[in-house]
Amino acid sequence: MATFITFNIYLFYGLVFFAIGCVVVFRNFKYSQLAISPTLWALALFGFSHAFHEWSELYVILFGDEIGRQYQFVVDWLRLIKLSLSFAGLLIFAWLLFVIQGKLVGKLGKVATLLIVLCYSVCLLAFAMGGYLGADTFSEAATYTRYLLGFGSATLAGIGIALYGRQLSQENHQYGRYFAATGLGLFVYGILAGLVPTEIHACVPVLRTLAAAFVLVTLIKALKIFDIEKEMATEAKLKRAIEADKYKAIGHLAMGVAHEINNPLASSTLALDLLQRKLPPQQATLQEYIDRTRMGIERASTISKELLAYARNDSANHNQVYLSDVVASAQQLLSHKISRYRIVANCDPLLSMMGQRVKLEEMVINLLNNAMDASDYQGLIELNVGAGDNHIWLEVKDCGHGMDEATMQRATELFYSTKAIGEGTGLGLAICEQIAAAHNGTMSLFSAQGVGTRILINFILEGKHYDSCIDC
C-alpha cells in the first residue's frame, strides 16, 4: 500500500511540473508586447527538467534496492546533477526576470543570483578537492544544492515574477495578480523543496506537489493574458482591413466626385473673371458679390483638390530626399502665416530617406498648419527630426489647447474637424497618415487638454539615412 501511495505522489509531482512546461511551450508569444514573454522559455526548461528529475527519483525510490552497490555511487551523483540542472533552469528564469525589472531592483536581483552561483560553485569545488566522495559527502552536497539552488532560485524567481505582477497591476492589467500569486507559489515551493528535508515527514512530497499545483493553476490564469493579446491583435488587423476597404471605396468615390466638381468650378471661376472685367469701377456692390462668390468657389476647389490628393494612388518612384530641405521648403511656403508663431526646427542637414519630396512637404505643411491653428499668438511650436538604428522620426509639438480622448480617437477620420465651419476640411491628418503609410511609416498622436499636442511619425528604413559616415 505504501509503495502504491508513493508511486502516485511522485507520479503527480512530476506531472505537475511537466504541465508547467507544456503551459508555457504551447503558448504563442510571437506577437506579444509583454516584457516577460522572452523569459518564459527558462520556466518551461525548469518544468520539464524538474519533472524528469522527480520521475527518475521515483524509480530510485521504488527500485533502489535492486541497484548494485558498485553502481550506487554513480547513481547518487547522477541524481545530484539532475537536481542541480533542474534548479539551474529556475535560476536562469530568475536572472531574466531581473533583467526586465527597473534599474535598482534589477541590479540587486542579478547580484543575488550571481552570489548564489558563486557560493554553489565554491561548495562544489570544496567537495571535489576533498578527495573522498562517499555517501556522507553526497548527502552534504545534496543539502547545499537544495539550500542554495532550490530555495535560492525559487525565492529569486518568486520575487521577480511577483514584482512583475505588481507592475502589471499598477498599469491596470487585471492578470497582474495572477503573476504575483505565481511568485508566491514559487516561494512556498522553494521553502518546501529547499529547506524542508523529504525525510522529516511522509507528507512533505504531498505539500510540495500542492505548492507546485498552485503554481500551475496561477500560471495558467496569468498566461491567459497572451491569449487576450492575440485576440486584440487579430481584432485590430480585422478592423484595419475593414477600414482599408472602406477608405478605398471612399477614395474611388471622392476621386470621381472631385473630378466632376473641378470642371464646373474652373468654368465658374473663368466666368467670374470675365464678368469682373466688364463691370464698371463704380459697381462696388456687384464687385463685393463677385468676391464672395469667388471665395466660395475657391473654397470648394480647395476641398476637391484635397480629396484628390487623398484618393489618388500615387505610384511615383521614390528618390533620395534630404529632410532638412523638406522642412525648409514647408516653412517657406507657410511664410505668410508662420511669422505669427515661434517655430523651432531641428533637423540634421545630412539626414535623408527614400521618398517623394512633394508628398513629404505636404505632410509637414499640414502638421505645421494644424499646430498653428491650435496655438495662441506667439505660441511655441517645435519641429524635430532625428534618426535611430533603422528608423527616422519626425515630431511636431505645440503648446495649444490640446485634445480630449474622444477627439483623439477621431482625429484621423475623414472630414472630422473641430474647427469652425468653413475653416477646416477634416482631411489634413488623414492625408498625413496616408503619406506616412506610403513611406513605410506610422503616425501616433499624444495630446491632453490644456497641455498641447504631439504628433510623432516613425519611418522604418531599409538602407542608410545619412549621406556620409559622420556620426551626427
C-alpha positions in Angstrom: 0.0 0.0 0.0 2.8 2.4 0.9 4.5 1.7 -2.4 1.3 2.5 -4.3 0.9 5.8 -2.5 4.5 6.8 -3.1 4.2 5.9 -6.7 1.1 8.1 -7.2 2.5 11.0 -5.2 5.7 11.2 -7.3 3.8 10.5 -10.5 1.6 13.5 -10.0 4.5 15.5 -8.6 6.4 15.1 -11.9 3.2 15.5 -13.9 2.5 18.9 -12.4 6.0 20.2 -13.4 5.6 18.6 -16.9 2.3 20.5 -17.2 4.0 23.8 -16.2 6.5 23.3 -19.1 3.6 22.5 -21.5 1.6 25.5 -20.5 4.5 27.7 -21.5 5.6 25.9 -24.6 2.1 25.7 -26.2 1.6 29.5 -25.8 2.3 31.7 -28.8 4.4 34.6 -27.7 5.3 35.8 -31.3 3.2 38.9 -31.2 3.3 39.6 -27.5 4.3 43.1 -26.3 4.8 41.9 -22.7 8.3 42.1 -21.4 8.1 38.8 -19.6 7.4 36.7 -22.8 11.1 36.3 -23.8 11.9 34.9 -20.3 9.3 32.1 -20.1 11.4 29.6 -22.0 13.6 29.2 -18.9 10.5 28.5 -16.8 9.5 25.8 -19.3 13.0 24.4 -19.1 12.7 24.2 -15.3 9.3 22.5 -15.6 10.4 19.7 -18.0 13.8 19.1 -16.3 12.3 19.0 -12.8 9.6 16.6 -14.0 12.3 14.3 -15.4 14.2 14.6 -12.0 11.1 13.7 -9.9 10.1 10.8 -12.2 13.7 9.4 -12.1 13.7 9.8 -8.3 10.5 7.7 -8.3 12.5 4.9 -10.0 15.3 5.1 -7.4 12.7 5.1 -4.5 10.9 2.0 -5.9 13.8 0.0 -7.2 16.8 1.4 -5.2 17.3 -2.0 -3.5 17.9 -3.6 -6.9 20.7 -1.2 -7.8 24.1 -2.9 -7.3 26.5 -1.4 -4.7 29.1 -0.9 -7.4 26.6 1.5 -9.2 25.3 3.2 -6.1 28.0 5.9 -6.2 27.3 6.8 -9.8 23.5 6.8 -9.4 23.8 9.1 -6.3 25.9 11.7 -8.2 23.7 11.5 -11.3 20.7 12.3 -9.0 22.6 15.3 -7.7 23.5 16.5 -11.2 19.9 16.2 -12.3 18.7 18.1 -9.3 21.3 20.9 -9.9 20.4 21.2 -13.6 16.7 21.4 -12.9 17.1 24.2 -10.5 19.6 25.9 -12.8 16.7 26.5 -15.2 14.8 28.3 -12.5 17.9 30.3 -11.7 18.1 31.4 -15.3 14.5 32.3 -15.2 15.1 34.5 -12.1 18.1 36.2 -13.9 16.0 37.0 -17.0 13.2 38.4 -14.8 15.5 40.8 -13.1 16.9 41.9 -16.5 13.5 43.3 -17.4 13.0 45.0 -13.9 13.9 48.6 -13.0 17.5 49.6 -12.6 17.8 49.2 -8.8 15.7 46.1 -8.4 17.2 44.5 -11.5 20.8 45.1 -10.2 20.0 43.8 -6.7 18.4 40.7 -8.2 21.2 40.0 -10.6 23.8 40.4 -7.8 21.9 38.0 -5.6 21.7 35.5 -8.5 25.4 35.7 -9.1 26.2 35.3 -5.4 24.1 32.0 -5.3 26.1 30.7 -8.4 29.4 31.8 -6.8 28.6 30.2 -3.4 27.4 26.9 -5.0 30.5 26.8 -7.3 32.7 27.2 -4.2 30.9 24.4 -2.4 31.3 22.0 -5.3 35.0 22.9 -5.6 35.4 22.2 -1.9 33.8 18.8 -2.2 35.9 18.0 -5.3 39.2 19.0 -3.6 38.2 16.9 -0.5 39.1 13.8 -2.4 36.6 11.5 -0.6 33.2 11.4 -2.3 31.3 8.9 -0.3 27.7 8.7 0.8 28.1 11.3 3.5 29.7 13.7 1.0 26.8 13.1 -1.4 24.2 13.8 1.4 26.0 17.0 2.3 26.3 18.1 -1.3 22.6 17.4 -1.9 21.7 19.5 1.2 23.8 22.5 -0.1 22.2 22.1 -3.6 18.7 22.3 -2.1 19.6 25.2 0.2 21.4 27.3 -2.4 19.9 26.3 -5.8 16.5 25.0 -4.6 15.5 27.6 -2.1 17.6 30.4 -3.6 16.4 30.1 -7.2 12.8 29.6 -6.3 12.9 32.6 -3.9 14.5 34.9 -6.5 12.2 33.7 -9.3 9.2 34.2 -7.0 10.3 37.7 -6.1 11.0 38.5 -9.7 7.6 37.3 -11.1 5.7 38.8 -8.2 7.3 42.3 -8.8 6.4 42.0 -12.5 2.8 41.1 -11.5 2.7 44.2 -9.2 4.0 46.3 -12.1 1.2 45.0 -14.4 -1.4 45.6 -11.6 -0.2 49.2 -11.4 -0.8 49.5 -15.1 -4.4 48.3 -14.6 -3.8 44.8 -16.0 -6.1 42.5 -14.1 -3.9 39.5 -14.8 -1.1 41.1 -12.8 -2.4 39.5 -9.6 -2.0 36.0 -11.1 1.6 36.6 -11.8 2.1 37.8 -8.2 0.3 34.7 -7.0 2.6 32.5 -9.2 5.6 34.2 -7.4 4.1 33.4 -4.0 3.7 29.8 -5.1 7.3 29.5 -6.2 8.5 31.0 -2.9 6.4 28.4 -0.9 7.7 25.6 -3.1 11.3 26.9 -2.6 10.8 26.6 1.2 9.4 23.1 1.0 11.8 21.8 -1.6 14.9 23.6 -0.4 14.7 23.9 3.4 12.4 21.1 4.4 14.0 17.6 4.1 12.0 14.9 2.5 12.8 12.5 5.4 11.2 14.8 8.0 7.7 13.5 7.3 5.8 11.5 4.7 3.6 14.4 3.9 6.4 16.6 2.6 6.2 15.3 -1.0 2.4 15.9 -0.9 2.9 19.5 0.3 5.5 20.1 -2.5 3.0 18.7 -5.0 0.3 21.0 -3.8 2.6 24.0 -3.9 3.6 23.1 -7.5 -0.1 22.6 -8.4 -0.8 26.1 -7.1 2.0 27.5 -9.3 0.5 25.6 -12.3 -3.1 27.0 -11.7 -2.0 30.6 -11.2 0.4 30.4 -14.2 -2.4 29.2 -16.4 -4.6 32.1 -15.4 -1.7 34.5 -15.7 -0.8 33.3 -19.2 -4.3 33.9 -20.5 -3.2 37.5 -21.0 -1.3 36.3 -24.0 -4.5 34.8 -25.5 -6.2 38.2 -24.9 -3.3 40.0 -26.6 -3.6 37.6 -29.6 -7.3 38.3 -29.8 -6.8 42.0 -29.6 -4.1 41.9 -32.3 -6.5 39.8 -34.6 -9.3 42.3 -34.0 -7.1 45.2 -34.7 -5.9 43.6 -38.0 -9.6 42.9 -39.0 -10.5 46.4 -38.1 -7.7 47.8 -40.2 -8.6 45.6 -43.1 -12.3 46.8 -42.9 -11.2 50.4 -42.7 -8.8 50.0 -45.6 -11.6 48.6 -47.8 -13.9 51.4 -46.6 -11.3 54.1 -47.3 -10.5 52.6 -50.6 -14.2 52.8 -51.6 -14.4 56.3 -50.3 -11.2 57.2 -52.2 -12.7 56.0 -55.5 -15.9 57.9 -54.9 -14.0 61.0 -53.8 -11.8 60.9 -56.9 -14.8 60.7 -59.2 -16.7 63.5 -57.3 -13.7 65.7 -57.2 -13.1 65.4 -60.9 -16.7 66.1 -61.7 -16.7 69.2 -59.4 -13.4 70.6 -60.6 -14.7 71.2 -64.2 -17.7 73.4 -63.3 -15.6 75.2 -60.7 -13.0 76.1 -63.2 -15.7 77.2 -65.7 -17.4 79.3 -62.9 -14.1 80.9 -62.0 -13.4 81.8 -65.6 -16.9 83.3 -66.0 -16.4 85.4 -62.9 -13.1 86.7 -64.3 -14.8 87.8 -67.5 -17.7 89.4 -65.7 -15.4 91.3 -63.3 -13.5 92.8 -66.3 -16.7 94.0 -67.9 -18.1 95.7 -64.7 -17.5 99.5 -64.4 -15.4 100.5 -61.3 -18.4 102.2 -59.6 -20.3 99.0 -59.2 -18.8 98.3 -55.8 -21.7 96.2 -54.5 -21.6 93.9 -57.5 -17.8 93.6 -57.0 -18.3 92.6 -53.5 -20.8 89.9 -54.5 -18.4 88.6 -57.1 -15.6 88.4 -54.5 -17.8 86.4 -52.1 -18.8 84.1 -54.9 -15.1 83.7 -55.8 -14.2 82.8 -52.2 -16.9 80.1 -52.2 -15.6 78.6 -55.4 -12.0 78.7 -54.2 -13.1 77.0 -51.0 -14.9 74.3 -53.0 -11.8 73.9 -55.3 -9.5 73.5 -52.3 -11.7 70.8 -50.8 -11.8 68.9 -54.2 -8.0 69.1 -54.5 -7.5 67.7 -51.0 -9.9 64.9 -51.9 -7.9 64.1 -55.0 -4.7 64.2 -53.0 -6.2 61.7 -50.5 -7.8 59.4 -53.1 -5.0 59.3 -55.7 -2.8 56.3 -55.5 0.5 58.0 -56.5 2.9 55.3 -57.6 5.8 57.7 -58.4 9.3 56.5 -57.8 10.9 57.3 -54.5 14.1 59.3 -54.6 16.6 60.4 -52.0 15.1 63.3 -50.1 17.0 65.5 -47.6 14.6 66.1 -44.8 16.2 69.5 -43.9 15.2 70.7 -47.4 11.7 69.4 -46.9 11.4 71.3 -43.6 12.9 74.5 -45.0 10.6 74.4 -48.1 7.5 73.8 -45.9 8.4 76.8 -43.7 9.0 78.9 -46.8 5.6 78.0 -48.3 4.0 79.0 -44.9 6.0 82.2 -44.5 2.8 84.3 -44.7 1.5 82.6 -41.6 4.5 81.3 -39.7 5.7 84.7 -38.6 2.9 85.0 -36.0 4.3 82.0 -34.1 7.6 80.9 -32.6 8.8 77.9 -34.8 11.8 76.0 -33.6 13.0 73.4 -36.2 15.8 70.9 -35.6 17.0 68.6 -38.4 20.4 67.4 -39.3 21.3 68.5 -42.8 22.8 65.1 -43.7 19.6 63.2 -42.8 17.9 61.7 -45.8 15.5 59.0 -46.8 13.9 57.5 -49.9 10.6 59.1 -50.7 8.5 61.6 -52.6 9.6 65.2 -51.7 6.3 66.8 -52.7 4.3 64.4 -50.5 6.6 64.8 -47.5 6.4 68.6 -47.9 2.6 68.3 -48.0 2.7 66.3 -44.8 4.9 68.8 -42.9 2.8 71.7 -44.1 -0.4 70.0 -42.8 1.2 69.2 -39.5 2.5 72.8 -39.0 -0.8 74.2 -40.1 -2.7 72.1 -37.5 -0.2 73.1 -34.8 -0.5 76.8 -35.7 -4.3 76.6 -35.7 -4.3 75.1 -32.3 -1.8 77.6 -30.8 -2.2 81.1 -29.5 -0.4 84.1 -30.9 3.4 83.8 -30.5 2.9 80.2 -29.3 5.8 77.8 -29.3 5.9 75.1 -32.0 8.7 72.5 -32.2 9.6 70.5 -35.3 12.2 67.9 -34.6 13.6 65.3 -37.0 16.1 62.6 -35.9 17.2 59.1 -36.6 17.6 55.8 -34.8 19.2 52.5 -35.8 16.7 51.7 -38.5 14.2 54.5 -38.5 13.7 58.2 -38.9 11.3 60.1 -36.7 9.6 63.4 -37.3 7.9 65.2 -34.4 5.7 68.3 -34.3 4.8 69.6 -30.8 2.6 72.6 -29.9 1.6 74.2 -26.7 -2.0 74.7 -27.8 -5.4 73.8 -26.3 -4.9 70.0 -26.8 -7.5 67.3 -27.4 -9.6 65.1 -25.2 -9.6 61.3 -25.6 -12.7 61.3 -27.7 -11.3 63.8 -30.1 -8.0 62.0 -30.4 -9.8 58.8 -31.3 -11.4 60.5 -34.3 -8.6 62.9 -35.3 -7.6 61.0 -38.4 -11.1 60.3 -39.6 -12.1 61.7 -43.0 -13.9 65.1 -42.8 -13.7 65.2 -38.9 -12.7 68.6 -37.8 -13.0 70.6 -34.5 -12.5 73.9 -36.4 -15.4 76.2 -37.2 -17.4 75.6 -40.3 -15.5 76.9 -43.3 -12.1 76.8 -41.6 -11.2 73.1 -41.9 -11.8 70.3 -44.3 -11.1 67.4 -41.8 -8.6 65.9 -44.3 -5.3 67.2 -43.0 -4.4 64.4 -40.5 -5.9 61.7 -42.7 -3.7 62.8 -45.6 -0.6 62.9 -43.2 -1.4 59.4 -42.1 -1.7 58.2 -45.7 1.6 59.8 -46.7 3.3 58.3 -43.7 2.0 54.8 -44.6 3.1 55.3 -48.2 6.7 55.9 -46.9 6.6 52.8 -44.6 5.8 54.9 -41.6 3.3 55.2 -38.7 1.7 58.2 -37.1 1.0 58.5 -33.4 -0.9 61.2 -31.6 -0.3 62.3 -28.0 -2.4 65.1 -26.5 -4.1 66.4 -23.4 -6.4 69.4 -22.9 -4.6 72.5 -21.8 -1.2 70.9 -22.4 -0.9 70.7 -26.2 -0.5 68.1 -28.9 2.5 66.0 -30.0 2.4 64.1 -33.3 5.1 61.6 -33.9 5.8 59.9 -37.3 8.2 56.9 -37.5 9.6 55.9 -40.8 11.1 52.4 -40.9 14.2 52.3 -43.1 15.9 49.6 -45.1 19.1 51.4 -46.0 21.4 54.1 -44.6 19.8 57.5 -43.8 22.9 59.7 -43.6 24.7 60.9 -46.7 28.1 60.3 -45.1 29.6 58.2 -42.3 29.6 61.1 -40.0 28.0 60.2 -36.7 25.6 63.1 -36.1 
